[in-house]
């Protein structure tokens, strides 16, 4: 909802009507959350930042002069809230950023819950109305790629300013001049930061789009898992597949190493009672992992070329609330 559409609501909000402000802000809440997630790599941090954005907007609503849309003004606040947060926080990581692959013959290292681990985001939070329904359908593919786990991981390596510029320009479609206005800088500075950010991400890998074949691959993975059929599981992996399980810093590279890890898992006490239920995160297939019926982890699958190239199991039962998941039904 914009100043042009609802001037009376805005006047009421500026006069102190909090309900009117909620009517103005509500259509933008979810997209602000997703923007903050992209910036910060953490759903926990993103929720805090989105809430702070709306609090600041409410407190300073009288400063909104209507030269830009309310949506653009909120994005300006949200981006700067995230930049301030990134000044005081380490970048979010996955295990591969910390050390080389682990030896599957050895027990995994102890969990390190205090490290700033990357977090997934449930697909349910990504259902945002397209601000431009007449846009090229290819734009939807780009939006999917800009939320996938590999992209969120990669942009953690950008400086906060480069990250903001890349997201505003390539994801939200802002012009160089608009981005400069949002960040209080110049278009030349924006273009320079965007060029460096794109160069950093140039080696990224695209994942397969959703398809019946992908659904069947995930189904085969679940069946093989429940049968503890390691050869069948390994057959679904790319030769250079990776397996990670934050907050455990150990990770495994390649089919043989992953097979070795799975052997120890399935022959141990934990592996005998693990059950998987399909879900979705970061526009990728995901599986909710239950142990003895209790929430254990959200496992995100990266699929490329018809095979699984990465498995990232976020071992954090708290995520199940975000994914609207509970105990295993069976």
N, C-alpha and C positions, 0 to 999 in steps of 0.2 A: 504494500500500500504506500503511495507516495503523497507528497505535499499537494500535487496537482489533483489527485483523486479525492483526497479527504482533508481539505483545508480546515473544515470545522473541527474535525477530530484533533488535528494538530493544535489548533488554537486552544481547545479544551485541555489538551495534554500540557501545553506550555503554561496554562493557568493553574496547573497542579492536579489535574484529573488523572490519577494513576491508571484507572480502567481505560481511559482513552489512549494512554501511552501503550498499554498492553495490546490494544487493538492495532496500533501502528506497528508494534514490534513483532507480534506473533507470526506474520507471514515470513519473517526473515530469521527466526530463531534457529531452525535446523541448518540452513545454509551457512550461517555464521559459525555454528558448531563444527561443521565439516571443514570450513576454512581454517579455523583454529586447530583442528586436528592435523590438517596438512602442514601447517606451520610448525606445530610442536611435536608431532609424532606420538602423542599420548592422548587417549580419550579422557583420562582423569584430568590432565592439564587443560585439555580443550574445553571441558565442561566448566572449569574454573574461569578460563579466559572469556568464554561466551557470556557467562554470568556477569563478570566484571564489565564487559562491553556494554551490556544492557543497563547496568547500574550507572555507568558513566554517561551513557546517552540520556538516561532519565534526569540525572543531576544537571546536565549541561544542555538540555533540550532547547533552552532559550537562545543558545548560540547557533542553532541550525537556521541558516538564512535562506534556504531553499534554492541556492544557486545550482546545487546538484540534487539528485534524488536522495530520499531518506536512506535507501539501500546503500548508495555509495558512501554516504556519511557514516553509516554503521560499519561498513567495511573499513573505512579509514580508522575508526576507533578500534575495531577488532585487530587490525594489522598492527597498530602501534602497541596495543596491549600485549600482543604476542612478542613483538620485538623487545619490549621491556622485560618480559618473562625470560626470553632467551639470553638477555644480558646476565642473568643470575643462575642459569641452569645449564648443565652439560647436555650435549646433543644425545638424543635417544639412539640406542644401539641394539644390534643383534649379536649373538656370540661370535660370528665370523669377523667382526670388527675388533675383537679383543686378542685373539690368538689363532694359531693354525689349527687344523683338524685334529681331533682327539684320536687316540689309539683305541679301537673297539675292544681290544683284549683287556683293557684296564677299566675299572669302574668309572662312571662319570664323575666329574668333579662336584664338590658340594655346591648347592644352590647359593647364589649371591643376590638375594632379594633387594639389597640396597643400591644396586647399580641402576642407572637410568635406562631401563629396557624400553624398547619400542612396544607399542600396544596395537592390537587390531581394532577395527571398528566394524560393528555389525551392519550388514547390508540394509537392515530396516531403517537405519538412521541416514542412509544415502538416498532415500526416496524423496527427491526435491523437485518440485515443478520446474520445468525448463523455462527460464526467463524469456527465451526466444523460440517458441514452438515452430517457427518457420525456418529454423536453422537447418543447414545441411545435415542429413543423418550421420555423416562421418563424424560430426562433432560429438555425438553420443559415445562413439568409440574412444575419442580422445578423453572425454570425461572419465570413462572407465579406466583407461590407462593411468590417469592422473590421480587415482585413488588406490591402485594396486600396491601390494606390499613392497614390491621391488622399487616402485617410484618413491613411496614414502621413506624407504630406507635410503635411497640414493640422495634425496634432497637434504637429508641430515648432514651430508658432507659439504653443503653450501654454507656460506656465511649467512647469518640471519637476513641481512639486507638483500643478498642475491636470491634467497629463498622467497622473500616477499615479492620481489620484482617478477620472478618466474611465475609465481602463482597468480599474481594480478594480471600479468600480460598473457601467459599461455593457457591458463586454466579459466580465469574469469573473463578474458577477452578485453581488458581495458587497453586503451591506447597509451602510447608513451607519455603523452601530455597528461592524461587522466591519472596514470600511475605516479607521475612526478608530483601532481597535486596532492595525491593521497599520502605520499611519503615526504613531502616538503623538500623536494630536490628538483633537478632539472631533467628534461627529456634526454639530453646527452648522457647524463649519469645513469639514467634508467636503461638506455640502450646498451651502454657499456657493461652494466651489471648483468643484463639479460644475455648478452653474448658470452660472457664468462660462465654463467650458469648453464646455458645450453651446451657449451663445450664440455663441461664437467659431466653432464648426463648423456653425452653422445654415445657411450658404449652400452647403454641400457638394452635389456632384452624384452621383447614383447611376449605376452602370453596369449594362449588360444582364447578366442571368444567363446561364450557359452554355446553349447551345441548338444544334441542328443548323444554324440560320441563321447563328449566330456562327461555327461551324466553317467553313461555306461561305465566309463573308466573309474569313476568314483565308486559306483556300485560294486565293481569287481574288487576294488581296494577294500571296501568294507567286508565283503564276503571272505576274502583271503585273510583279512585281519582276524575275524571271528573264528576262522578255522586254524589260526596260527600257522598259516601256510607261507613260510618265508620265501621259498622259490617263486610262488605266485605273486607275492608282494614285490619282490625284487624285479620281476619281469615287467612291472608297470613303471619302473623308474628309468630315467635317463642314465646313461653310463656315468655322467658327472653330477648326479643328483646330490643335493645337500640335505642334511637333517639337523635341525636345531631345536632346543627345548628350553628357551629362557623361562625362569632365571638360572637354569644350569648353564654355565659358560662352555661346557663341552659341546662340540658339534662334530658331525661326521660327513666325510666327503667320499662320494663314489658308491657304487652298488655293493662292493665287497665289504666296505666298512659299515654301511648301513645294515647289511645282512648280519654282520658280527654283532652289532648292537642289538638287533632284533632277537637274535638267538639268546643272548643273556636276558633280555626282557621277558621273552615268553617262557623261559625255563625258571624264572624267578617268581616270587610270591605275588608281585604286583601284576605281572603280565597275564596271569591266569583268569583275571576277572575284569578285564578292560572291555568296555563296549562303546561303540561309535554310533552317533546319530548325525545325519546330514544337517548342516546349517550353511551359512554363507557370510563371508567377511571380506571387506576391501574389494568387492565385486569379483571374488574368487570362491571356488568351492571350499568349504570348510567342514570340519567334523567336530562335534562335541564329544569329548572323551569322558566317560564315567568309569569310576573304579568302585566296585561293590555297590553300584547304584548311585554313588555320590559324585558331584561335579569334580572334575580334575583339571581338564585343559581344553582349550580351543585350538584345533590343529588346522592351519591354513595350508592349502595345497596350491602350488604354482605349477601350471600345466602348459607345456609348449611342445609343439610338434607331436601331439598325441601321447606324450609321456609326462610323468611327474618329474619336474626339475628341482623342486624344493618342497620340503615339508617343514613347517615352522609350528611347533607345538607350544603355545603360550600356556604354561602351567600356572594358572591363577584362577581358582574357583570363583573369585569375585566377578569374573567376566560373565559368568552364566546369567547373572541378573541383567546385565546390559544386553545380552542376547535373548532375553526372555526365555531362558532355559532353566530347568530344575533337575530333579532326580531323574534317572533313567527309568523309562516305563517298564523295562524288563531286563 
